[in-house]
């Protein structure tokens, strides 16, 4: 029942740049609610990666960047590293559902 | 440092209830809402609801209304989530997380596996 759509998977060789899209609608991203991004490794809790559209918490490498425009957002990983292989989720607020919503998730594979 | 430590794994039969706890430390418990999120195997996270530890105000996802209750005990800086009428599709890892004023979760518990099976 995710209302934020993400590609199921993206892949790239070490050092390459990959992007992950997050597509919402007028009741979430398009309503100017912020988007946030999480990284999750198997068997562990999600970890905050980007908050409020484009901000990195301390300790997150600057090869992670993000942006938002209208009803869509994107996360970019430049200089892809083997340790970036994980699942990535976007998250926002939805006014129709009156609650938080997560993206469908994207698995990043480092070739 | 901020820590959220959750209770252990639970196995329940359909129709039963489960109560998961989330012990907070390393910050002022009253300052941040606690969010509850669940994640079924191979699926993305799903928001369950939140509680304001200061006044106990709650907000629940529509699909859980009537089946979930979130409470807190400020004397032990612990939040609780109780889910009733369990079904097999409630099988998931349940996480608590601190919720900032900008609606993102910056610290997460380790998760509690809840398995519903006859």
Interface residues (C-beta under 8 A of the other chain):
Chain A: X1 X2 X33 X34 X36 X38 X45 X46 X47 X48 X51 X52 X57 X89 X91 X92 X93 X97 X98 X99 X100 X101 X102 X103 X104 X105
Chain B: X35 X37 X43 X44 X45 X46 X47 X49 X59 X60 X61 X62 X63 X95 X97 X100 X102 X103 X104 X105 X106 X108 X109 X110 X111
